Amino acid sequence: MKEFDTIIIGSGVGGLAAGICLARAGQKVLILEQHYVPGGWSHSFTLKGQRFSPGVHYVGLMEEGSSTNELYRGLGIANDMVFFRMNKNAYEHCLIGDETFDLPAGIDNLKKTLAAYFPSEEKNINEYLSLVEKVSYELQLIPKLKGWWQNITVPFRTKHFGKFALFPLKKVIGWHVKDPVLKAVLNIQCGDHGLPPNKACFPVHCAVMNHYFNGGYYPMGGGGGIVKAMTNGVKRHGGQVRVQQNVKKIIIENKKAIGIELENGEKILAENIISNADPSITYLNLIDKEHLSNSLIKKLQKTKYSVTSLILFLTLDIDVTLYKIDSGNIWMMKDENDDANFEDLMTSSIEEGDLFPAVFISCTTLKDPASFNGRYHNFEIVTYVNYEHLNDFNGLDDYHNEAYKIFKEKVTNKLLNNVEKIIPNAKQHIIQAELGTPKTNEFYINSTKGNVYGTEKTLNQVGPFAYKNKTEIENLFLCGACTLSHGVAGATYSGLAAAALILDCKSDDLLIEDPEQKVRIYDAEDSSTWPEWIHTKRTDKIRKFV
């Protein structure tokens, strides 16, 4: 006898979104998470009372009427969410060599700002950013085209996408922009999909840029703020979320998924199974190979996963605003040679050298001012590395040995050298500095080789070549960053897509209009926009700390 209508393996935002939709439709839903908190890459955790979020650094299209805002409203969780608008004059700070370039919210503002930095490229800037807008619009249009006439006119409706879709970012930007530093500024958000311009898929980069054209927003409570709203949404409709539940295998009978078996031997049956784990974990770890077709096995063997990361979770006892740190992200690059810098990250020894050639720095206590205790500021410093360069620790039952400890100390110091480029005396004000490595990612997120964005977002692994939500095994579905798209919003939409297949409807049908639902948005840089309860929350935090 089946205990549940649907079991979802993994509680990333894709799994949680699917859970909300299915539970709201009346299904009995169970979400199983191997970590001790739900959320996957979107979870938050605390170290010595300070909160950190390894995977959520900003979200786009949050303003009223925009797609991510409508997504949360349609899921019925908007009232449980608060977002802070990051510095609208510079939600991204690009530090390239010794120069700083700020990216403001608003496409027209961006065009004007970049034209002021690069006056001789003004015409090229306008043409290139307009192209990015058009390609992104057409990319979103394709799945919405219906009927014979709309489909037969696809080439005309998506001519910009069709013209440039098959080329890497480096080629397309090179056709439009000449200044190498301007190219580096326009390509800075390659960090959001983990590929250098010479490998990045141009439409994917357009989608990322478009997602942030109107600025960046940060959830109150970090990524955990999103996860809390989503888990509450699942539970509100009768669904269950269970943590510390290691799924050992997906039970297949007669080419049909009928349930799961936990590490402790317990079996739970269900009508449908959704895996929010990546395809290699799902197919190669949780399913016996005898149930997989040869074509799927070949696809899995060819699949490349995205970069993995180092993340330094840092708390400083210093007023960082004295060093012009604000709620905007900081992208630091050694120079404008972004392909070479990425290659350096992938080929050089992680421990060698004094600085990383490219890092991302985020001050969460300025992005989420309600979390600030009046004294300590929290940072997440991220860079990408090659998983194979951790071979001394890969494959060990317990990698927490003396060599690993020395490795972490060296890498932490190297990342702190990057931090001291913008906060010169940071090392003298450290309260805590804890390093997350690819091994940490594997342990807590259970991602193949600690990958950050699911499958590598090259042309041959996105769009029609991505893993489908519907699998070749009956009643087994996938969601997450390896399917529809990556990022917080992309992964959430993948959960809708999986739920829509089970409910035999369209994803849009699962976003239910409710005028009572509203995301509260305040300005991180302007305390006059905050309601009284945020001032009280902040005051209470300061009072308790003192």
N, C-alpha and C positions, 0 to 999 in steps of 0.2 A: 504494500500500500504506500502510495506516494505521500510524503509528509508536507511537501511544498510544491507550489506551482513552478517557482523558479528559484534556483540557488545561484548566487553570484559569487565568484571566486575573486577576491580582491576588492578593497573599498576605496580605490582611487575615485576621482570625481566622475569618471565614466561609469563605474560600477554603481556609485551612489545615485547618479542621475537615472540610470536604468531602473534601480530599485524604487525610486520615487514614482516614476511613471507606471511601473507594473503594480505596485502596491495601491496607488491611487485608482487604478483600473479594477481593483478588487482582487488581485492575486495575493496569494500567501507567499511572501518573499523572505528569503534568508540570505544575508550577506556575510561572508566569512573572510576574516582578515588575519594574516599570520603575525603581524606586528601587535604591540600592546595598545596602540591607538589606531583609529581608522584614518583614512585619508590618502594613503600612498604618498606620492611626491608632494601632495598638498597639505600634509599634516604639519602641525607645530609641536614643539617640545620645549621644556624649560631646563636650563642649567643654572643652578644656584639662584633660582628665582627669576632668571632672565629668559624671555621667550625668543625662540628662533624658528624660522620657517625655511627649510632647505630648498624647496622647489617653487614657492610663489613669491615673486619679486615685484611684479606689477601685472595689472590686468587692463585691457583696453576696451573701447566701445562701451563704456559704462554710463555715459551721459544719458539722460532721459530720452527714450525713443530709439536708442541704439541697440544693436543686436544682443550684446551680453546682458545689458539691463533687461531687455525683453525676455531673454532666456531665463533669468532668475525669477522674473515676474510670472512667466508662464509655468514654471515648475512649482510656483506657490511658496517660494522661500524668500522672496525679496524683503518682506517685513522683518525677517530675522537677520538682515545684513546691513552693515554700515561700511562705507568706503570713504577714504580720504583722497581727494584730488591732489596728486603730487605737483610740485612747482610748475605752474602752467607756462612760465617763461623759460624753463629749462628742466623738463622731466627727464632728459638725457643730457649728461655732460660728457662730451667726447674729449678725452685727454690724449692727444696724439703727439708724442715727443714732448716738447715744452709748450705746445700750444693747446688752448682749450676752445672748444666749439660747443655752443649750447643749442639744443633742439627744443623749440617751443611747441606747445599744443596749437593745433589749427593748421591746416595745409597752407593757407595764405600767409600766415605768420611764419611758417617754416620756409616758404619760398623767399619771403622778404629777408629773413635773418640770414639764410645761406647766401643770398645775392649780396648782402652787405659784407659778408666774409670773403666772398669770391666774386667781385663785381664783373670781371671779364666773362664769367660763366653764367650770368643771369638768364640768358635765353635758354641755354642748355638745362639749367636747373628747372625752369618752368616746364620745359618739354618733357624732361625725364620724370619728374614727379607726377605730371598729368598722365603719362604712360603707366606709371605704377598704379594710379587710381583706376584707370580704365581696365588694366589687366585683372586687378583684384575684383572689380565689379563684374567683369565677364566670367571670372572663375566661379563667383557665387551664383551667377545667372544660370550656368550650364545645368545643374541638377533641377532647376525650377522650370525648365522649358517643358511644355506639355503639348500634346497634339501634333498632328501631321505637319501643319504649316510652320509652327514654331521650330520643330525639329529639322525640317528641310531648310530652314533659313539660319541654322546654327552658324555656318561659316561667316555670314554677314553680321550676325549679332555678336559674334566673338572674334572679330577679325584681329584685334590687337593681341589677344591671348594666342590665337592660332599662329600669328606671325613670329612671336618670341618665345613660345612655351618650350620649344625643344633646345633652347640655348642656355648655357650656364650664366649666372649673374655677371661674371667678369666680362663676358663678351658683350652682353647687352648694354651694360653701363659704359663700357669702352666705346661703343658706337655713339653715345650721347654726351659723355662728359670726358674732358681731357685732363684736368688738374688732378694729380695723384692724391693729394691731401683731401680734396673734395670727394673723390671716390671713396676714400677711407671713412669719411664722415657718413656718407650715404650708405655705406656697407656695414656700419658699426653694429647694427642689429642682427648681423649674421650670428652673433652670439646667442640669439634667441632660437636658432635652429641648429647651431653647432657645426656649421660647415663653412669653409673659406669660399670666397667669391668664385674661384676657379672650379669648384665642385658644386656650389649651391644651385638649386633649381630656381630659375628666375621667378616663376609664378608663386612658389612658396615664399620667397623673399618679399614679393609684392604683397602677399596676404599678411605677412608679419608687419611690414611697414604700415599698411592700411589700418591694421588693428590698433595701431598707436598714433595715427595721424592726429586724433583729437586729444592726445595726452595719455598719461598713465594714472592708474588708480590703485590704491593699496587697501586691502581689507582690514578693518579693525579686528585685532586678534590674530593678525597674520593669516597664513593659509588656513590655520585652524578655525578662523572665523567662518570661512566658506564651508569647511567640513562640518562644523557644528550645525550650521543652518541646514545642510543637506542630510545629515544623520537624523536630525529632528524631523525633517520632512519625511524620511522613510518611516520612522517610528510613529509619526502622527497618523499614517495610513495603515498601521498595523504590521509593518515590516519589521524584521529583526536584524540587528547588526551585532555579530559576535566577534570579539577580538581574541588573539592568541589561539587561533584555530588553523593549524597547518593541514592543508589539503594534501593528501598523499597521492591520490589518483582520482581521475574521472572514470566512472564505471560505464563501460560501453557494452551493450548487448544487441546483437543483430544490427550492427552499424547505427545504433541509436544511443545517445547519451541518456542514462536513466538516473544518475545520481553521482554522489562523490563518496570517497572514503577518506577519513581523517587519519593523521599519524597514529592516533591511539587505537585505530582499528574500527572506530564507529562508522557505520554507513548511514547516509541520509539520502533518500530517494526524492526525485523531483521530476516534473514534466519537462522542464527546460533547464539547461545550464548555460550561464554566461561566464566566460572567463575574462577578467580584467587584467590577467597576467599577460606578459608578452608572448608571441607565438611560440618561441623556442621553449619557454617554460611550460606553456599549455600543451603543446604537441609532443615534445621530447621528454619532459619530466612527468607529466600527469597522465599521458595516454601511451599504451603499449604500441610499438611501431606497427604491429600486425593490423592495426585499425586504420592506418594511414595509407593513402594512395602513393604510388611511386612519384607522381608529379608533385605532390605536396612535400614529400621528403626532399626532392631535388630543390624545390623552392626554399625550404628551410636551410638547406646546405649552402645556398647562394646568398641568403639574407645577411645583410650587414647591419649592425646596430650602431646607433649614434655614439658620439663621444661619451666618455665618462669624466668625472669631475673630482676636484679637490674643493672642499668648502671649509673655510676657517670661520668658526663662530667666535666672535670677539666682543668683549665688553671693556670699554674704556672709561676711566674716571677722569673726564676732561670735558670742557665745553667745546665740542667740535665745531660749533657754529663760528667760533673765532677763526677757523681755518676755511671758512666759506663752504662748509658742508651743509647741505640742505636736504629736502625730501627727494631731490632728483637722483636718478641712478648715475653712477660714475663708471664709464668704460675707459680703461687705461690701456693704451697701446704704445709699445716702444717707439714705433715710427709708423709711417703710412703704408708700409708693405704688409698688408693684412694676410696675403697668401703665405708669405715667408714667415710671418709671426706664428701663424697656425701650424705650419710645417715644423717650426722650431719646437712648439709645444708637443707635437706628435713624435718627434725624432730624438730630442735631447733627453738626457737623463733628468728625472724629476728633481733630484737633489742638487744637481750641479748648477753653478752660477749663482749670482746674488739676487737676481730679479726674474720674475716671469715676464715674458714679452707681451702678454695680454691678460688682464684680469678685469673682473666686474666687482664693483663695491657698492653695497647698499646699506644705508643707515636706517634701520627699522624703527628706531625710537623717534626719528623725525618724520618718517612716513606715516607712522601710527602714533600721533602725539598723545593719545590716551594711555599709551603703554609706558610713557617716560616717568621715571621716579624723581625727576628734578636734578639728578646728578650723573647717573650712569647712562652711557649710550651704547647701543648694541649694533654690531655690524655683521654682515655676511659677505665674505670675500670669496669669489668663485673663479677658478680657472679650469681649463680642460687639459686632460693628460691622456696618454696612451695606456690602456689597461695592461698591455703586455709588459710595460715597464715596471709592473709590480710582481713580476714572476717569482721573486724571492718569497712572496707571501701567498701567491695563488696556489690553490690545490691543497693547502694545509688544513687539517682539521681545526686547529686553533692557531691563527696567525698572530695572536697577541703575545709575541715574544720580545726579547730585548732588542733585537734588530729592528722590529716594527716600531718600537718606542723611539729609538734613535732616528729612524726614518722620519717619523712624525715631527720630532723636534726640529730637524733640519728644514723640513718643508714649511713648518709653521714660521720659522725665522725668515725664510725666503719670502713668504707671503707678507710678513710684517715689513720687510724692506720695501715692498710695493706700497703698503699703507703709508709708510713714512715719507713717501714722495709727496703726499698731500697733507699728512699730519706729522710734521718732522720729529716730534718727540713722543710718538705714540707708545713705543716700547716701555717708556718710563711710567705709563699710566694704565697698564694692563691689570684688570681685575680677573679676567679669565680669557684663555685662548685655547679652544678645543678644535682639533682638526678632524673633519670627516673625509674619508678617502673612498676610492672605488670599492674597497672591501666593506666599508660602512654602508654604501649604497646597496651592495648585494645583500647584506645582512638584513637591513631594515625594509628595503623596498622590494627585494627579491627580483631585481631586474638583471637580465643577461649581461654579464661583464660590467655591471654597475652603470648601464647606459642611462642617459638623462632624458632623451627625447624619443625613446622607442627605436624604431627602425631608422637608419640613416636616411635623411630626406633628400636623396638624390632622385633624379628624374625617373629612374627605373624602379623606384620603390614608393612613389606617391601616386595619388589619383587612381586611375584604373589598375595600376600595378601594386597598390597597397593591399594588405590583407583585408579580406571582406568581413563584414560583420556576421554574415551567414557562412557557416563552414560546410565542408563536405560530409560531416557527420550529422545525422539528423538530430535536431533538438539541441545542438551545441552552437553557441554564438560567441563572437569576440567583441570586445570594446576596448577603448584605450588608445594611446598615442600611436600604435602601429596600424591603426585602421583608418579612420576618417581624417584625423588631423591631430597635431600635438598641441601643447600648451593647455592652460586651464580651460579656456572656452572650447577649444577643439576637442579635447578629451571628453568634456561634458556632452557635447553634441554627439559624440560616438556612442554614448550611453543611450541617448534618445533613439539613435538609429537601430541599436540592438533591440530595444524595447518595442519599437514600431514593427520590426519583423515578427516578433512573438505575438503582438496584438493585431497583426495584419492591418496596419494603418500607415499613415505617413508621419514622419517626425514632427511636422508642423501641427498635426492633430493633437499631439501630446502637450503642446504649449497652450494652456487654457487661460484665456483672457479673464483677468480679475481686476477691476478698477480699484479694489481695496489694497492691492499689492503695490508696494513702492520701496525702492532701494533708497536709503538715506545717504546722501553724499555731502561731505563737508570739505573745506579747503584746509589741507595740512599746514599751509603757510600762513593762514589768516584765522587766528583764534576767535575773531568777532563773528565768524560764520558758525562756530560750534554752539550747540544747544547747552543749556545749563547742566544737563546730566553728564556731559563729557568733561566740563570744567570740574564738576564734583568728583567724577571718577579719577581724574588726574590729581586733584588735590588730595583725595584719600590715599592714593598711591604714594604721593610725596610724604604725607603725614606718617604713614606706616613705615616708610623707609627711614625717615629721620628718627 
